[in-house]
């Protein structure tokens, strides 16, 4: 029997994509609200189920990045301004994602998700 090891990048991103796909499902599929957060924002049954692949995939990606931290350190050390800017952009993206749950401006989550995702993909690219 042929056993193949799944790449941490492919496996992690696959789980994240499945989780995001579940979160993007139409509202009629979400089921009842389990935990209201703010007006217009709540955790539904489907959101709660979608957390499993999303957290598993994110954890897998972060574990892979942790294993390749020496390579990331070399890149940041070679280009400290770019490394600092990348950390700032990723932090801003994460902050906007969190703030979107508590604000009336609906599109903050999209801006935050875009910024954070781009920085995550840049980090993944530099672990080769």
C-alpha positions in Angstrom: 0.0 0.0 0.0 1.4 3.4 -1.0 1.4 6.0 1.7 1.8 9.6 0.9 2.3 12.4 3.4 0.1 15.4 2.8 1.9 18.7 2.6 1.3 20.9 5.6 0.6 23.8 3.2 -1.9 21.9 1.1 -3.6 20.2 4.0 -3.9 23.4 6.1 -5.1 25.6 3.2 -7.6 22.9 2.2 -9.2 22.8 5.7 -9.3 26.6 5.8 -11.0 26.8 2.4 -13.6 24.2 3.5 -14.2 26.2 6.7 -14.6 29.5 4.8 -16.9 27.8 2.3 -19.1 26.7 5.1 -19.1 30.2 6.7 -20.1 31.7 3.3 -23.2 29.5 3.0 -26.5 31.2 2.5 -28.3 32.3 5.7 -31.1 29.9 5.2 -28.7 27.0 5.7 -27.2 28.3 8.9 -29.8 27.0 11.4 -30.8 28.6 14.6 -28.6 31.2 16.4 -26.6 29.7 19.3 -24.8 32.8 20.5 -25.7 36.4 19.5 -22.6 38.6 19.4 -23.9 42.0 18.2 -26.7 43.3 16.0 -26.3 41.5 12.7 -23.7 39.1 14.0 -24.2 35.7 15.7 -22.9 32.2 15.8 -25.3 29.8 14.2 -25.2 26.0 14.1 -23.4 26.0 10.7 -20.9 28.6 12.0 -20.1 26.4 14.9 -19.5 23.4 12.7 -17.4 25.4 10.3 -15.1 26.3 13.2 -13.7 22.8 13.3 -12.1 22.7 9.8 -11.2 26.4 10.0 -9.3 26.0 13.4 -7.8 22.6 12.3 -6.5 24.1 9.1 -5.2 27.3 10.7 -3.5 25.3 13.4 -1.8 23.0 10.8 -0.6 26.1 8.9 0.8 27.7 12.1 2.5 24.5 13.1 4.2 24.3 9.7 5.2 27.9 9.9 6.6 27.2 13.4 8.7 24.3 12.1 10.1 26.6 9.4 10.6 29.6 11.7 14.4 29.6 11.0 13.7 30.3 7.3 11.2 33.0 8.2 13.7 34.5 10.6 16.4 34.6 7.9 14.0 36.4 5.5 12.9 39.0 8.2 16.6 39.5 9.2 17.5 40.1 5.6 14.6 42.5 5.0 13.7 44.0 8.5 11.5 46.8 7.1 9.5 44.4 5.0 9.2 42.0 7.9 7.9 44.7 10.2 5.5 46.0 7.6 4.2 42.4 7.1 3.6 41.9 10.8 1.9 45.3 11.0 -0.4 44.5 8.1 -1.3 41.0 9.4 -2.0 42.5 12.8 -4.2 45.2 11.3 -6.1 42.5 9.3 -6.7 40.4 12.4 -7.8 43.5 14.3 -10.3 44.4 11.6 -11.7 40.9 11.6 -12.3 41.1 15.3 -13.6 44.6 15.2 -16.1 43.7 12.4 -18.0 41.6 14.9 -18.7 44.7 17.1 -19.2 47.4 14.5 -21.9 48.6 12.1 -19.5 48.8 9.1 -20.2 45.4 7.5 -17.1 45.3 5.1 -14.4 45.5 7.8 -14.3 41.7 7.9 -13.6 41.5 4.2 -10.8 44.1 4.4 -9.3 42.4 7.5 -9.6 38.9 5.9 -7.9 40.1 2.8 -5.0 41.7 4.6 -4.5 38.8 7.0 -4.8 36.2 4.2 -2.3 38.0 1.9 0.3 38.1 4.7 -0.3 34.4 5.6 0.3 33.5 1.9 3.4 35.6 1.8 4.7 33.8 4.9 3.9 30.4 3.4 5.7 31.4 0.2 8.9 32.2 2.1 9.1 28.8 3.9 10.4 27.1 0.8 
